Amino acid sequence: MGRAQAEGLPTKIDSEGVIRIYDPATNTFGSYNADGTTRTFYKPYGGEPKKAQAYFDRQPGNSPNLLGGP
């Protein structure tokens, strides 16, 4: 999560505090519980760029500036 903030990776936080981060350079998606523990980490759609980005875009939450959201 520190890298997401440092590099300004697309980030969302939902109403339950789940943090979702997408790395477009690697097409990797990760979600983390409010306490920072990993919830899931993988490449949606095998890392196919357009589908992976669309998957992140559909996730719930808002993009906070504090974690580098767009």
MMTF fields as JSON, N, C-alpha, C and O atoms, coordinates in Angstrom:
{
  "mmtfVersion": "1.0.0",
  "mmtfProducer": "UNKNOWN",
  "numBonds": 279,
  "numAtoms": 280,
  "numGroups": 70,
  "numChains": 1,
  "numModels": 1,
  "chainsPerModel": [1],
  "groupsPerChain": [70],
  "chainIdList": ["A"],
  "bondAtomList": [4, 2, 8, 6, 12, 10, 16, 14, 20, 18, 24, 22, 28, 26, 32, 30, 36, 34, 40, 38, 44, 42, 48, 46, 52, 50, 56, 54, 60, 58, 64, 62, 68, 66, 72, 70, 76, 74, 80, 78, 84, 82, 88, 86, 92, 90, 96, 94, 100, 98, 104, 102, 108, 106, 112, 110, 116, 114, 120, 118, 124, 122, 128, 126, 132, 130, 136, 134, 140, 138, 144, 142, 148, 146, 152, 150, 156, 154, 160, 158, 164, 162, 168, 166, 172, 170, 176, 174, 180, 178, 184, 182, 188, 186, 192, 190, 196, 194, 200, 198, 204, 202, 208, 206, 212, 210, 216, 214, 220, 218, 224, 222, 228, 226, 232, 230, 236, 234, 240, 238, 244, 242, 248, 246, 252, 250, 256, 254, 260, 258, 264, 262, 268, 266, 272, 270, 276, 274],
  "bondOrderList": [1, 1, 1, 1, 1, 1, 1, 1, 1, 1, 1, 1, 1, 1, 1, 1, 1, 1, 1, 1, 1, 1, 1, 1, 1, 1, 1, 1, 1, 1, 1, 1, 1, 1, 1, 1, 1, 1, 1, 1, 1, 1, 1, 1, 1, 1, 1, 1, 1, 1, 1, 1, 1, 1, 1, 1, 1, 1, 1, 1, 1, 1, 1, 1, 1, 1, 1, 1, 1],
  "groupList": [{"groupName": "MET", "atomNameList": ["N", "CA", "C", "O"], "elementList": ["N", "C", "C", "O"], "formalChargeList": [0, 0, 0, 0], "bondAtomList": [1, 0, 2, 1, 3, 2], "bondOrderList": [1, 1, 2], "singleLetterCode": "M", "chemCompType": "L-PEPTIDE LINKING"}, {"groupName": "GLY", "atomNameList": ["N", "CA", "C", "O"], "elementList": ["N", "C", "C", "O"], "formalChargeList": [0, 0, 0, 0], "bondAtomList": [1, 0, 2, 1, 3, 2], "bondOrderList": [1, 1, 2], "singleLetterCode": "G", "chemCompType": "PEPTIDE LINKING"}, {"groupName": "ARG", "atomNameList": ["N", "CA", "C", "O"], "elementList": ["N", "C", "C", "O"], "formalChargeList": [0, 0, 0, 0], "bondAtomList": [1, 0, 2, 1, 3, 2], "bondOrderList": [1, 1, 2], "singleLetterCode": "R", "chemCompType": "L-PEPTIDE LINKING"}, {"groupName": "ALA", "atomNameList": ["N", "CA", "C", "O"], "elementList": ["N", "C", "C", "O"], "formalChargeList": [0, 0, 0, 0], "bondAtomList": [1, 0, 2, 1, 3, 2], "bondOrderList": [1, 1, 2], "singleLetterCode": "A", "chemCompType": "L-PEPTIDE LINKING"}, {"groupName": "GLN", "atomNameList": ["N", "CA", "C", "O"], "elementList": ["N", "C", "C", "O"], "formalChargeList": [0, 0, 0, 0], "bondAtomList": [1, 0, 2, 1, 3, 2], "bondOrderList": [1, 1, 2], "singleLetterCode": "Q", "chemCompType": "L-PEPTIDE LINKING"}, {"groupName": "GLU", "atomNameList": ["N", "CA", "C", "O"], "elementList": ["N", "C", "C", "O"], "formalChargeList": [0, 0, 0, 0], "bondAtomList": [1, 0, 2, 1, 3, 2], "bondOrderList": [1, 1, 2], "singleLetterCode": "E", "chemCompType": "L-PEPTIDE LINKING"}, {"groupName": "LEU", "atomNameList": ["N", "CA", "C", "O"], "elementList": ["N", "C", "C", "O"], "formalChargeList": [0, 0, 0, 0], "bondAtomList": [1, 0, 2, 1, 3, 2], "bondOrderList": [1, 1, 2], "singleLetterCode": "L", "chemCompType": "L-PEPTIDE LINKING"}, {"groupName": "PRO", "atomNameList": ["N", "CA", "C", "O"], "elementList": ["N", "C", "C", "O"], "formalChargeList": [0, 0, 0, 0], "bondAtomList": [1, 0, 2, 1, 3, 2], "bondOrderList": [1, 1, 2], "singleLetterCode": "P", "chemCompType": "L-PEPTIDE LINKING"}, {"groupName": "THR", "atomNameList": ["N", "CA", "C", "O"], "elementList": ["N", "C", "C", "O"], "formalChargeList": [0, 0, 0, 0], "bondAtomList": [1, 0, 2, 1, 3, 2], "bondOrderList": [1, 1, 2], "singleLetterCode": "T", "chemCompType": "L-PEPTIDE LINKING"}, {"groupName": "LYS", "atomNameList": ["N", "CA", "C", "O"], "elementList": ["N", "C", "C", "O"], "formalChargeList": [0, 0, 0, 0], "bondAtomList": [1, 0, 2, 1, 3, 2], "bondOrderList": [1, 1, 2], "singleLetterCode": "K", "chemCompType": "L-PEPTIDE LINKING"}, {"groupName": "ILE", "atomNameList": ["N", "CA", "C", "O"], "elementList": ["N", "C", "C", "O"], "formalChargeList": [0, 0, 0, 0], "bondAtomList": [1, 0, 2, 1, 3, 2], "bondOrderList": [1, 1, 2], "singleLetterCode": "I", "chemCompType": "L-PEPTIDE LINKING"}, {"groupName": "ASP", "atomNameList": ["N", "CA", "C", "O"], "elementList": ["N", "C", "C", "O"], "formalChargeList": [0, 0, 0, 0], "bondAtomList": [1, 0, 2, 1, 3, 2], "bondOrderList": [1, 1, 2], "singleLetterCode": "D", "chemCompType": "L-PEPTIDE LINKING"}, {"groupName": "SER", "atomNameList": ["N", "CA", "C", "O"], "elementList": ["N", "C", "C", "O"], "formalChargeList": [0, 0, 0, 0], "bondAtomList": [1, 0, 2, 1, 3, 2], "bondOrderList": [1, 1, 2], "singleLetterCode": "S", "chemCompType": "L-PEPTIDE LINKING"}, {"groupName": "VAL", "atomNameList": ["N", "CA", "C", "O"], "elementList": ["N", "C", "C", "O"], "formalChargeList": [0, 0, 0, 0], "bondAtomList": [1, 0, 2, 1, 3, 2], "bondOrderList": [1, 1, 2], "singleLetterCode": "V", "chemCompType": "L-PEPTIDE LINKING"}, {"groupName": "TYR", "atomNameList": ["N", "CA", "C", "O"], "elementList": ["N", "C", "C", "O"], "formalChargeList": [0, 0, 0, 0], "bondAtomList": [1, 0, 2, 1, 3, 2], "bondOrderList": [1, 1, 2], "singleLetterCode": "Y", "chemCompType": "L-PEPTIDE LINKING"}, {"groupName": "ASN", "atomNameList": ["N", "CA", "C", "O"], "elementList": ["N", "C", "C", "O"], "formalChargeList": [0, 0, 0, 0], "bondAtomList": [1, 0, 2, 1, 3, 2], "bondOrderList": [1, 1, 2], "singleLetterCode": "N", "chemCompType": "L-PEPTIDE LINKING"}, {"groupName": "PHE", "atomNameList": ["N", "CA", "C", "O"], "elementList": ["N", "C", "C", "O"], "formalChargeList": [0, 0, 0, 0], "bondAtomList": [1, 0, 2, 1, 3, 2], "bondOrderList": [1, 1, 2], "singleLetterCode": "F", "chemCompType": "L-PEPTIDE LINKING"}],
  "groupTypeList": [0, 1, 2, 3, 4, 3, 5, 1, 6, 7, 8, 9, 10, 11, 12, 5, 1, 13, 10, 2, 10, 14, 11, 7, 3, 8, 15, 8, 16, 1, 12, 14, 15, 3, 11, 1, 8, 8, 2, 8, 16, 14, 9, 7, 14, 1, 1, 5, 7, 9, 9, 3, 4, 3, 14, 16, 11, 2, 4, 7, 1, 15, 12, 7, 15, 6, 6, 1, 1, 7],
  "groupIdList": [1, 2, 3, 4, 5, 6, 7, 8, 9, 10, 11, 12, 13, 14, 15, 16, 17, 18, 19, 20, 21, 22, 23, 24, 25, 26, 27, 28, 29, 30, 31, 32, 33, 34, 35, 36, 37, 38, 39, 40, 41, 42, 43, 44, 45, 46, 47, 48, 49, 50, 51, 52, 53, 54, 55, 56, 57, 58, 59, 60, 61, 62, 63, 64, 65, 66, 67, 68, 69, 70],
  "secStructList": [7, 2, 2, 2, 2, 2, 2, 6, 7, 7, 3, 3, 3, 7, 6, 6, 7, 7, 3, 3, 3, 3, 3, 6, 6, 6, 6, 3, 3, 3, 3, 3, 7, 6, 6, 1, 7, 3, 3, 3, 3, 3, 7, 4, 4, 4, 4, 7, 2, 2, 2, 2, 2, 2, 2, 2, 2, 2, 1, 1, 1, 5, 7, 7, 4, 4, 4, 6, 7, 7],
  "xCoordList": [0.824, 0.0, 0.866, 0.472, 2.029, 2.927, 3.365, 3.481, 3.61, 3.994, 2.858, 3.096, 1.623, 0.469, 0.435, 0.171, 0.7, 0.705, 1.883, 1.717, 3.061, 4.259, 4.182, 4.645, 3.599, 3.55, 2.232, 2.079, 1.278, -0.008, -0.842, -1.538, -0.779, -1.571, -3.059, -3.438, -3.913, -5.357, -5.804, -5.504, -6.522, -6.909, -8.356, -8.825, -9.065, -10.435, -10.585, -9.966, -11.414, -11.769, -13.285, -13.95, -13.844, -15.3, -15.799, -15.007, -17.104, -17.726, -17.335, -17.502, -16.821, -16.376, -14.886, -14.341, -14.226, -12.805, -11.905, -10.688, -12.488, -11.685, -10.981, -11.609, -9.674, -8.849, -8.556, -8.095, -8.823, -8.565, -7.552, -7.687, -6.537, -5.459, -5.244, -5.253, -5.05, -4.781, -3.455, -3.239, -2.576, -1.299, -1.393, -1.291, -1.585, -1.739, -0.471, -0.555, 0.692, 1.936, 2.022, 2.598, 1.441, 1.488, 0.106, -0.025, -0.937, -2.332, -2.67, -3.33, -2.2, -2.408, -3.396, -3.336, -4.31, -5.337, -5.108, -4.882, -5.166, -5.068, -6.125, -6.447, -6.666, -7.571, -7.086, -6.558, -7.283, -6.747, -7.825, -8.601, -7.869, -8.804, -8.395, -7.28, -9.3, -9.042, -7.796, -7.141, -7.465, -6.278, -4.993, -3.923, -5.089, -3.92, -3.587, -2.684, -4.298, -4.032, -4.571, -5.583, -3.876, -4.262, -5.561, -5.73, -6.46, -7.739, -7.664, -8.081, -7.132, -6.926, -5.878, -5.684, -5.206, -4.166, -4.017, -3.658, -4.286, -4.214, -4.3, -4.458, -4.193, -4.333, -5.685, -5.845, -6.665, -7.969, -7.866, -7.105, -8.631, -8.667, -7.271, -6.945, -6.457, -5.114, -4.202, -3.168, -4.578, -3.767, -3.982, -3.204, -5.037, -5.341, -5.681, -6.667, -4.882, -4.977, -6.365, -6.785, -7.081, -8.384, -9.382, -10.146, -9.387, -10.324, -9.944, -10.819, -8.644, -8.194, -8.547, -9.014, -8.329, -8.691, -10.193, -10.64, -10.975, -12.433, -12.89, -13.837, -12.229, -12.559, -12.36, -13.23, -11.225, -10.977, -12.02, -12.539, -12.325, -13.29, -14.661, -15.378, -15.034, -16.345, -16.38, -17.46, -15.249, -15.206, -15.826, -15.749, -16.443, -17.036, -15.962, -14.822, -16.349, -15.455, -15.166, -15.515, -14.516, -14.12, -12.607, -11.924, -12.088, -10.642, -10.154, -10.36, -9.513, -9.03, -7.69, -6.841, -7.494, -6.217, -5.089, -3.945, -5.383, -4.328, -3.633, -2.498, -4.255, -3.611, -3.235, -2.905, -3.283, -2.833, -3.881, -3.539, -5.151, -6.194, -6.189, -5.638, -6.798, -6.807, -7.609, -7.704],
  "yCoordList": [-1.193, 0.0, 1.253, 2.281, 1.175, 2.32, 2.681, 3.859, 1.664, 1.9, 2.571, 3.434, 2.177, 2.784, 4.279, 5.074, 4.656, 6.069, 6.778, 7.855, 6.186, 6.814, 6.987, 7.992, 6.007, 6.036, 6.555, 6.68, 6.861, 7.381, 6.371, 6.727, 5.094, 4.058, 4.279, 4.775, 3.928, 4.049, 3.269, 2.084, 3.958, 3.404, 3.759, 4.841, 2.837, 3.088, 2.557, 1.559, 3.235, 2.753, 2.717, 3.704, 1.559, 1.459, 1.802, 2.127, 1.728, 2.122, 1.224, 1.615, 0.031, -0.875, -0.72, -1.427, 0.191, 0.421, -0.47, -0.453, -1.263, -2.117, -1.223, -0.396, -1.407, -0.616, -1.458, -2.594, -0.906, -1.609, -0.806, 0.407, -1.502, -0.844, -1.577, -2.807, -0.809, -1.383, -0.832, 0.38, -1.713, -1.303, -1.501, -2.632, -0.422, -0.561, -1.042, -1.585, -0.856, -1.31, -2.832, -3.407, -3.482, -4.95, -5.574, -6.798, -4.73, -5.189, -6.084, -7.113, -5.667, -6.416, -5.677, -4.453, -6.43, -5.895, -6.455, -7.654, -5.597, -6.057, -5.38, -4.212, -6.107, -5.479, -5.826, -6.909, -4.872, -4.978, -4.581, -3.657, -5.283, -4.952, -3.622, -3.144, -3.031, -1.739, -1.767, -0.74, -2.937, -3.043, -3.265, -3.419, -3.284, -3.423, -4.844, -5.05, -5.833, -7.212, -7.465, -6.893, -8.331, -8.629, -9.408, -10.399, -8.955, -9.631, -10.498, -11.656, -9.934, -10.67, -9.942, -8.735, -10.698, -10.118, -11.002, -12.173, -10.463, -11.271, -10.388, -9.172, -11.017, -10.332, -10.712, -11.821, -9.799, -10.118, -10.361, -9.696, -11.305, -11.648, -11.967, -11.632, -12.609, -12.984, -11.798, -11.942, -10.633, -9.435, -8.734, -7.855, -9.114, -8.423, -6.967, -6.717, -5.996, -4.617, -3.986, -3.478, -3.996, -3.32, -3.969, -3.273, -5.292, -5.986, -5.796, -5.64, -5.808, -5.63, -4.227, -4.07, -3.211, -1.841, -1.723, -1.1, -2.306, -2.261, -2.948, -2.493, -4.033, -4.734, -3.789, -3.688, -3.101, -2.153, -1.042, -0.669, -0.519, 0.575, 0.196, 1.06, -1.07, -1.527, -1.743, -1.912, -1.741, -2.011, -0.858, 0.297, -1.179, -0.122, 0.722, 0.291, 1.918, 2.785, 4.084, 4.281, 4.958, 6.26, 6.334, 5.619, 7.191, 7.356, 8.473, 9.651, 8.112, 9.138, 9.703, 8.964, 10.98, 11.594, 11.098, 11.017, 10.764, 10.377, 9.088, 8.869, 8.231, 7.003, 7.046, 6.018, 8.202, 8.321, 8.044, 7.765, 8.114, 7.873, 8.929, 10.014, 8.625, 9.592, 10.844, 11.741],
  "zCoordList": [0.0, 0.0, 0.0, -0.552, 0.609, 0.598, -0.805, -1.142, -1.628, -3.02, -3.78, -4.624, -3.482, -4.15, -3.883, -4.785, -2.648, -2.293, -2.954, -3.527, -2.878, -3.429, -4.944, -5.483, -5.625, -7.089, -7.638, -8.853, -6.768, -7.223, -7.981, -8.931, -7.566, -8.239, -8.003, -6.941, -8.959, -8.774, -7.533, -7.384, -6.656, -5.359, -5.059, -5.41, -4.404, -3.953, -2.534, -2.164, -1.745, -0.413, -0.344, -0.66, 0.075, 0.151, 1.555, 2.439, 1.752, 3.015, 4.184, 5.339, 3.906, 4.968, 5.251, 6.099, 4.554, 4.755, 3.931, 4.113, 3.011, 2.136, 1.113, 0.451, 1.001, 0.095, -1.137, -1.023, -2.307, -3.566, -4.371, -4.533, -4.871, -5.607, -6.923, -6.97, -7.99, -9.305, -9.817, -9.812, -10.254, -10.841, -12.348, -12.823, -13.114, -14.559, -15.264, -16.365, -14.659, -15.287, -15.325, -16.249, -14.306, -14.233, -14.364, -14.386, -14.451, -14.513, -13.328, -13.472, -12.152, -10.92, -10.036, -9.91, -9.42, -8.533, -7.132, -6.964, -6.147, -4.768, -3.93, -4.15, -2.971, -2.016, -0.62, -0.369, 0.278, 1.629, 2.622, 2.375, 3.743, 4.81, 5.434, 5.222, 6.199, 6.823, 7.709, 7.886, 8.267, 9.125, 8.332, 8.92, 6.991, 6.136, 5.721, 4.91, 6.26, 5.863, 4.458, 4.051, 3.728, 2.353, 2.312, 3.022, 1.487, 1.274, 0.019, 0.033, -1.063, -2.314, -3.145, -3.005, -4.012, -4.855, -6.085, -5.962, -7.265, -8.486, -9.724, -9.624, -10.892, -12.176, -12.769, -13.279, -12.708, -13.282, -14.786, -15.488, -15.252, -16.683, -17.214, -18.353, -16.394, -16.817, -17.085, -17.736, -16.588, -16.776, -18.101, -18.47, -18.827, -20.087, -19.753, -19.059, -20.234, -19.776, -19.766, -18.726, -20.863, -20.904, -19.964, -19.295, -19.904, -19.023, -17.56, -16.707, -17.263, -15.881, -15.385, -14.257, -16.216, -15.841, -15.646, -14.683, -16.534, -16.416, -15.135, -14.493, -14.758, -13.514, -12.326, -11.461, -12.283, -11.198, -11.209, -10.157, -12.374, -12.496, -11.944, -11.439, -12.031, -11.54, -10.027, -9.462, -9.373, -7.941, -7.159, -7.578, -6.017, -5.204, -4.531, -4.361, -4.158, -3.403, -4.124, -5.288, -3.382, -3.902, -3.94, -3.206, -4.787, -4.933, -4.019, -4.312, -2.92, -1.986, -2.432, -2.931, -2.261, -2.614, -1.722, -2.171, -0.47, 0.451, 0.06, 0.482, -0.72, -1.157, -2.631, -3.221, -3.21, -4.587, -5.64, -6.789, -5.275, -6.265, -7.346, -7.155, -8.48, -9.589, -9.277, -10.114]
}
